Amino acid sequence: MMKAKIFVSYASIDKEFAEALKNFIESTFAGGVTVFVSSESLLPGDHWSAKIVEHLQGAKILVSILTPQSLSRPWVIFESGVALGKGIRVIPVCTKGLAKDHVGPPLNVMQLLNIADEEGLKRLIKNISSEIEFDKPNIDERQSAEIIKLAAVSDMPAPLSPAAKEQEHVHLHKMRLEWDELADERKIFWEALNKYYGAKYRAAKGYTNTIEQLVDLSEPPYGLPLKDKNEHLLNYQVNYARYLTGDSVKLRNICNLIYPPKDSSKLLADCSAIPRDMFDAFHSARKKLATFWNRWAEDAYDNRIIGLDTIARAFDNSHRIMKILSYLETSLVLWTEDKGQGKRYLFRLTKDFPRL
């Protein structure tokens, strides 16, 4: 019997879930299906879009994995559209907390499945069985449990409501205007950092030529945002900083010199490694920049007036400044004694940005 080909459409952020679902389907229909997922089935050098269209042409079913992240990826919708145009059965499945009413056209006109539990998985298998006329699928309970675990609610926010999405462009325009207005602050911020870094570290062994390069090589601050609201950012050094490695340690140490341990007999400006004549402007610029990102991140996570994916596309080169602002906050806390909740949205956006 010729194996039926099933195409699994997904966003790269959901790779682990897609590959687990592939293994689950192939095991359930042992000998009866071949499942294609792009990350596993494409070879180096393959023309990506052409190869996917080729695989789609031979597919019997397309399973479209819809999550809060994949729903904003146009390629997932494109693959489903191509499949529908070729007469391929499309089975959209919602998971990781995505509700069916979050899904728009063309997928919302089909029967949507939610595979966050065992019953949902059984419905998916039943749909596949019916389409390929496979009488006796055999569900492995261990694999089923793994799928359900991976399908747990994502810590990323759900997509914007249709009404919010309609007005999103207004907020994005405002955000861009505010960012443009901070052009002088951005210039002051990086000039001060580069003057200090260039004088002390540019020729040092193991350090990059510029602080921008060092920030790019560093990971977001480990442990942030703080999960326990009763936990204090003052304890970051003891509880989390020790887990930093490589360039992240170097960046953390530099920030600790810019905002060193508090000396009650001196002003912060007199303790900082930033040149005294530049410190006040630098410190003011840093505050405005951190406030900007924290406030707009709050609008994305809690107020739900702008999507994280929209911010990531519009400000795709901004992860660098988010990272160093977050590191600076962990050092500045020795002076401000901020419990870490004040900039929690900045910290969360810094952590999540690479996933968008």
C-alpha positions, 0 to 999 in steps of 0.5 A: 500500500502506498503511504499517504503523505501528510504535510505539517505546517508550522512556524519555526518557534514551534519546531519542537511541537511540530516534530513531536507531532510528526513522530506521533502521527507516523507512529499512530499510522505505522506504515501508512503515512509519511509526514513532512516537516520543513526543518527535518525534511529539507536538505542543505541547499534546497530551494526552500519555497520551491521544495515546500510547494513540491512536497505540498503537491504530493500531500494528501493532508496538510495539518496547520499548527496554529499557536499565538506565535505562528498565527502572525507568520504569513508563511503558515497561512500561505501554505494552507492557501496553496494546499486548499488551491490544490484540493488538499485536505487542510486540518487546522489545529489550535494549541498552546493556548490559542482559542478558535475565535483568534483565528481569521480567514481563510482557516476560520471557515474550516473545522478547527481542532484544539489538540491541547488534551487527549480528546483533541488528539483523538479527533485529529487522528479520527480526521486523518483516519477518515481521509486516508482510509486507515482502519486501525490507528494505534495511539501510543499513550506515552507519545500522546502525553508528550504532545499534551505537555508540549501543547501547554499554554504558552507564556506568550500573549494571545493574538490581538482581538480583531478590534484591537488589530484594526486599530494597531496601526494607530499605536504603531505610528505613535510608537515610531514617533516616540522612538524618533523623538528619542534619537538624541537620547540614543546618540548620547547613550551609545556615545557615552558607552563607546567612549568609556568602552573604547578607552578601557576595553577596546585593546583588552584581550578577549574583548570586542572592538565595540560595546555594541558587538559585546552586547550582541554576543551576550545573552539576555540577563538570566533569571529576568523577569523575576518569577516571584513578585516577592523576590527582590532585584537586589538579590540578582547578583547572588541568585542569578548573576552567577549563572551568566557565562562568557560575554554575558559576564563581561557585559554584566561586569561593565554595567557594574562599573557604570553603576557600581555598589552604592557609596552613601558618601558620594553621588552616583555620578562620582562613582560611575565609570562613565566620564563625569562630564557625560554622566548626567546626560547618559543617565537621563537618556538611559532612563527615558529609553528604559521607560519607553520600552517598558511602557510599550511592552506593557501595552503589548503584554497586558493592555493588548493594543499592539502585538509583540510580533508587530513590535519585533518587525518594526524594531527588529534591530532593537534587541541590542539596546533592550539587553544592555538596558536590562543589564544596567537595571540589575546594577542600578538597583543598588542605588534605586532599590527597585524591587525589579517589578518596575521594569518587568515588562522591559525584562520580559520583552528582552527575554522574549524578543529572540522568539518573535 
